[in-house]
């Protein structure tokens, strides 16, 4: 389908249509006249009729008010695209198409460029046609790039959730890790966000191909939580083939290994049936093939055991990491306690230093007090000596007084005798 949207006069536009018509006739490429449409953008622009030569008959190209271009519906007013739920600006969509179109010259670097025509901006072909031997099986070479650009923002629906998203082409995996009694609310929210995103962009989710698988140990009895998309409950499976690998809920890969061995045995049997003769050499070859298949089966069993050992090693590593984390936490706490102890010791040393200073001052004061006490004792001794001398003097005075009294008594006696 050809879309021509050129901001020029209607006569030049008609000339371009004629050139395109002549080019398709020259190279024997029939244009699908029924799918060719004209769209006049704007509400007040004058509308013209355009014609195209269809089987030597000049026919008018039909006008369209809503047209689908590279998977997107565009209206003539450029105010809505796809549906009323469309939330992205039309200019951003045009930028995506322009960027994708600019990638065409870069295709010359690829090997299959030799097998296509090169149109360097004009309608004249500058290279001869070569049969295509490789490329994109469906549609043009731009379709995978445009599809990836179109669904690229689906990886942002779980930014605020504890849910991981993996994308491979149009296959999407949502997964989350939680305990036996953990909540699956984030996973429910992610599924609902994915459904809302698909409704916004008019992409239908194949619910019949969607499933839920819970990975856990055999000893854990985990209840299956229902998940719904558009009121359709998703099926819970214990084993599913995904991207060529059969995965079970215990991650043991038994069914995948058995399936590979069965296919190999079936093809080996078909090879055996294709031989015309079964002589001894063939018998020996088949014996060797059987032994090889047995060895392959043993190798697959060893691989299974290795995977089990790897799983156990990963579990042990996880436990070791947990123990290491706890040890680091304990070491951190010990370092904190040691730091606090050192701080306390430093404070104690400071207090001890202050105590020693106070003790030194106290000893100095005690020494001064002892000196003062010694001086006081000396003074006391001197005072006692003086007191002793005073007592001696007092005794002498008392003796003198006694003698004086005696003399006075004698004098009184003598005086009395004299009176008589």
C-alpha positions in Angstrom: 0.0 0.0 0.0 1.4 3.4 -1.0 0.9 6.5 1.2 1.8 9.8 -0.3 1.6 12.8 2.1 3.5 15.7 0.7 3.0 19.4 1.7 2.9 20.8 -1.8 0.5 21.9 -4.5 -2.1 19.5 -5.8 -0.6 19.6 -9.4 2.8 18.6 -8.2 1.2 15.9 -6.1 -0.5 14.5 -9.1 2.8 14.6 -11.0 4.4 12.5 -8.3 1.5 10.0 -8.5 2.1 9.8 -12.2 5.8 9.1 -11.8 5.0 6.4 -9.2 2.5 4.9 -11.7 5.1 4.9 -14.5 7.8 3.4 -12.3 5.5 0.5 -11.2 4.6 -0.1 -14.9 8.2 -0.1 -16.0 9.2 -2.7 -13.4 6.0 -4.7 -13.7 5.0 -4.0 -10.1 1.2 -3.8 -9.9 0.0 -1.2 -7.5 -3.0 -2.3 -5.4 -5.4 0.4 -6.5 -8.1 -0.6 -3.9 -5.7 0.1 -1.0 -4.4 3.4 -2.3 -6.0 6.2 -0.4 -5.7 10.0 -0.2 -5.9 11.8 3.1 -6.3 15.6 3.4 -4.9 16.7 6.7 -6.7 19.6 8.4 -10.4 20.6 8.6 -10.3 23.8 6.5 -8.0 22.8 3.7 -9.4 22.6 0.1 -9.8 19.0 -1.1 -8.8 17.9 -4.6 -9.3 14.7 -6.7 -6.3 12.6 -7.7 -6.2 9.9 -10.4 -4.2 6.8 -11.1 -3.9 4.6 -14.2 -5.5 1.3 -13.3 -5.4 -1.2 -16.3 -5.2 1.6 -18.8 -8.2 3.2 -17.1 -7.9 6.5 -15.3 -9.6 6.0 -11.9 -10.0 8.4 -9.0 -8.2 7.6 -5.8 -10.6 7.3 -2.9 -10.4 9.7 0.0 -9.9 8.4 3.6 -10.5 10.1 6.9 -8.9 7.4 9.0 -6.0 5.3 7.8 -3.7 2.7 9.3 0.0 3.3 8.7 2.7 0.9 10.0 0.3 -0.5 12.6 -1.0 2.9 13.7 -4.3 4.5 12.9 -3.9 8.2 12.0 -6.9 10.5 11.6 -7.1 13.4 9.2 -7.2 16.0 12.0 -4.0 14.6 13.6 -5.5 15.0 17.1 -6.1 11.4 17.9 -4.2 8.3 16.9 -5.2 4.7 17.2 -8.1 5.2 19.6 -9.3 7.6 22.4 -7.0 5.7 24.7 -3.9 6.9 22.8 -1.7 8.9 25.1 1.5 9.6 23.1 2.0 12.6 20.9 1.7 12.1 17.2 4.9 14.0 16.7 6.8 11.3 18.7 5.3 8.6 16.5 6.5 10.5 13.4 10.0 10.8 14.9 10.0 7.0 15.4 9.0 6.4 11.8 11.6 8.9 10.5 14.4 7.3 12.6 13.4 3.9 11.4 13.4 5.1 7.8 16.8 6.6 8.1 18.2 3.2 9.0 17.6 2.0 5.5 21.0 3.3 4.1 22.8 1.4 6.9 21.5 -1.9 5.4 24.3 -1.7 2.8 26.6 -3.0 5.5 24.7 -6.3 5.7 25.4 -9.2 3.3 21.9 -9.5 2.0 22.0 -5.9 0.7 23.3 -7.3 -2.6 20.0 -9.0 -3.2 17.7 -5.9 -3.2 17.3 -2.7 -5.2 18.8 0.6 -4.1 16.6 3.7 -4.5 18.8 6.7 -3.6 16.0 9.3 -3.4 14.6 9.2 -6.9 12.3 6.8 -8.8 15.1 5.6 -11.1 16.7 2.3 -10.2 20.6 2.4 -10.1 21.2 -1.3 -9.5 20.0 -4.5 -11.1 17.7 -6.9 -9.3 19.2 -10.0 -7.6 17.2 -12.8 -6.1 16.8 -12.5 -2.3 18.7 -15.3 -0.5 18.4 -14.0 3.1 16.6 -11.4 5.1 13.5 -11.2 7.2 11.0 -14.0 6.5 7.9 -11.9 7.2 7.3 -8.4 5.9 10.1 -5.8 5.4 13.4 -5.5 7.1 12.1 -2.7 9.3 9.2 -4.6 10.9 11.3 -6.2 13.7 12.9 -2.8 14.5 9.5 -1.0 14.5 8.0 -3.7 16.6 10.8 -3.4 19.2 10.5 0.3 19.2 6.7 -0.1 19.7 6.8 -2.4 22.7 10.1 -1.0 24.2 8.3 0.8 27.0 6.6 -2.4 28.4 9.8 -2.9 30.4 8.9 0.2 32.6 5.6 -1.1 33.9 7.3 -2.7 37.0 9.6 0.1 38.0 7.9 0.7 41.3 7.3 -3.1 42.0 9.5 -5.9 43.4 8.9 -7.8 40.1 11.4 -8.6 37.3 10.5 -8.6 33.7 12.2 -10.4 30.8 11.4 -9.8 27.2 12.3 -11.9 24.2 10.6 -10.7 21.0 6.9 -10.9 21.8 7.3 -13.3 24.8 7.2 -11.7 28.3 8.2 -13.2 31.6 7.1 -11.7 34.9 8.6 -13.3 38.0 9.1 -12.5 41.7 10.7 -14.1 44.7 8.9 -14.4 48.0 8.7 -16.7 51.0 6.2 -19.4 51.8 4.0 -16.9 53.7 5.0 -14.0 51.5 2.6 -11.7 49.7 2.1 -11.9 45.9 0.5 -8.5 45.6 3.3 -7.1 43.6 3.0 -9.9 41.0 -0.7 -9.4 40.8 -0.2 -5.6 40.3 2.4 -6.3 37.6 0.0 -8.6 35.7 -2.7 -5.9 35.9 -0.3 -3.2 34.7 0.7 -5.5 31.7 -3.0 -5.9 30.8 -3.6 -2.2 31.1 -0.6 -1.5 28.9 -1.9 -4.0 26.3 -5.3 -2.3 26.3 -3.8 1.1 25.9 -1.8 0.0 22.8 -4.5 -2.3 21.4 -2.3 -5.4 21.7 -4.2 -8.6 22.6 -2.6 -11.0 25.1 -2.9 -14.7 24.2 -4.4 -15.8 27.5 -4.7 -19.4 26.2 -0.9 -19.4 25.8 -0.2 -17.7 29.1 0.5 -19.8 32.2 1.7 -19.6 35.8 4.4 -21.8 37.2 5.5 -21.8 40.9 9.1 -22.9 41.5 9.7 -24.4 45.0 11.1 -27.4 46.8 9.2 -30.6 46.8 8.9 -30.5 50.6 7.1 -27.1 50.5 3.4 -27.2 50.0 2.6 -23.8 48.5 -1.0 -22.9 47.7 -1.5 -21.9 44.1 -2.6 -18.2 44.0 -5.0 -17.4 41.1 -3.9 -14.9 38.5 -6.4 -13.4 36.0 -6.1 -11.4 32.8 -9.3 -9.8 31.5 -11.4 -12.0 33.9 -9.6 -15.1 32.4 -7.8 -17.2 35.1 -4.4 -18.3 34.0 -3.6 -22.0 34.1 -1.2 -23.3 36.7 1.3 -25.8 35.2 4.0 -28.0 36.8 6.0 -28.3 33.5 6.1 -26.1 30.4 8.2 -25.9 27.2 9.6 -22.4 26.8 12.0 -21.3 24.1 12.9 -24.9 23.4 13.6 -25.9 27.0 11.2 -27.9 29.1 11.1 -26.5 32.6 9.4 -28.1 35.6 8.5 -26.5 39.0 11.5 -28.3 40.7 14.1 -27.2 38.1 15.3 -30.8 37.7 15.1 -30.9 33.8 14.1 -34.6 33.8 11.5 -34.3 31.2 13.7 -32.1 29.0 16.5 -34.7 29.1 14.1 -37.5 28.4 12.5 -35.6 25.5 16.0 -35.0 23.9 16.9 -38.7 24.3 13.6 -39.9 22.8 14.1 -37.6 19.8 17.6 -38.8 19.3 16.5 -42.5 19.6 13.7 -41.8 17.1 15.9 -40.2 14.6 18.5 -43.0 15.0 15.8 -45.6 14.3 14.7 -43.7 11.2 18.4 -43.7 10.1 18.5 -47.5 10.7 15.4 -48.1 8.6 16.8 -46.1 5.7 19.6 -48.6 5.1 19.0 -51.3 2.4 21.3 -53.9 4.1 22.0 -54.8 7.6 25.3 -56.6 7.4 27.8 -57.2 10.3 29.4 -53.8 9.7 26.1 -52.1 9.9 25.3 -54.2 13.0 28.5 -53.1 14.5 27.8 -49.5 13.6 24.4 -49.7 15.1 25.9 -51.3 18.2 28.3 -48.4 18.4 25.5 -46.0 17.8 23.5 -47.7 20.6 26.5 -47.5 22.9 26.9 -43.8 21.9 23.2 -43.2 22.7 23.7 -45.0 26.0 26.8 -42.9 26.7 24.7 -39.8 25.7 22.0 -40.8 28.1 24.6 -41.4 30.8 26.1 -38.0 30.0 22.7 -36.4 30.3 22.2 -38.2 33.6 25.6 -36.9 34.7 24.6 -33.5 33.5 21.4 -33.8 35.6 23.5 -34.8 38.6 25.9 -31.9 37.9 22.9 -29.5 37.7 21.6 -30.9 41.0 25.1 -30.5 42.6 25.3 -27.0 41.2 21.9 -26.2 42.7 23.1 -27.6 46.0 26.3 -25.6 45.7 24.3 -22.5 45.0 22.2 -23.2 48.0 25.3 -23.7 50.1 26.8 -20.6 48.6 23.6 -18.7 49.5 23.8 -20.0 53.1 27.5 -19.1 53.3 26.7 -15.6 52.0 24.0 -15.3 54.6 26.4 -16.4 57.3 29.1 -14.1 56.0 26.5 -11.3 56.0 25.7 -12.1 59.6 29.4 -12.3 60.5 30.0 -9.0 58.9 27.0 -7.6 60.9 28.4 -9.1 64.1 31.9 -7.8 63.3 30.4 -4.3 62.7 28.6 -4.5 66.0 31.8 -5.6 67.7 33.8 -2.8 66.1 31.1 -0.4 67.3 31.4 -1.8 70.8 35.2 -1.7 70.6 34.9 1.9 69.5 32.6 2.7 72.4 35.0 0.8 74.8 38.0 2.8 73.5 36.0 6.0 74.0 35.1 4.9 77.5 38.7 4.0 78.2 39.8 7.3 76.9 37.4 9.0 79.2 38.6 6.8 82.1 42.2 7.8 81.3 41.2 11.4 81.3 39.4 11.0 84.6 42.4 9.1 86.0 44.7 11.9 84.9 42.5 14.4 86.5 42.4 12.2 89.6 46.2 12.0 89.7 46.4 15.8 89.3 43.9 16.2 92.2 45.9 13.6 94.2 49.1 15.5 93.5 47.5 18.7 94.6 46.1 16.9 97.7 49.6 15.6 98.5 51.0 19.1 98.1 48.3 20.4 100.4 49.0 17.6 102.9 52.7 18.4 102.8 51.9 22.0 103.5 49.5 20.9 106.2 52.2 18.7 107.8 54.7 21.6 107.6 52.1 23.9 109.3 51.5 21.1 111.8 55.2 20.9 112.5 55.4 24.6 113.0 52.4 24.5 115.2 53.9 21.7 117.3 57.1 23.7 117.6 55.1 26.7 118.6 53.2 24.5 121.0 56.4 23.2 122.4 57.7 26.7 122.9 54.4 27.6 124.5 54.7 24.6 126.8 58.2 25.7 127.7 57.0 29.2 128.4 54.1 27.8 130.3 56.5 25.6 132.4 58.7 28.6 133.0 55.6 30.6 133.9 54.6 27.8 136.3 58.1 27.8 137.8 57.9 31.5 138.2 54.4 31.2 139.7 55.6 28.6 142.1 58.5 30.8 143.1 56.1 33.6 143.5 53.8 31.5 145.6 56.8 30.5 147.7 57.8 34.1 148.1 54.2 34.9 148.9 54.1 32.1 151.5 57.3 33.4 153.0 55.9 36.9 152.9 52.8 35.6 154.7 54.9 33.8 157.2 56.9 37.0 157.8 53.7 38.9 158.0 52.3 36.5 160.6 55.5 36.7 162.5 55.3 40.5 162.3 51.8 40.4 163.6 52.7 38.1 166.4 55.6 40.4 167.3 53.3 43.3 167.1 50.8 41.6 169.3 53.4 40.9 171.9 54.5 44.4 171.7 51.0 45.7 172.4 50.7 43.6 175.5 
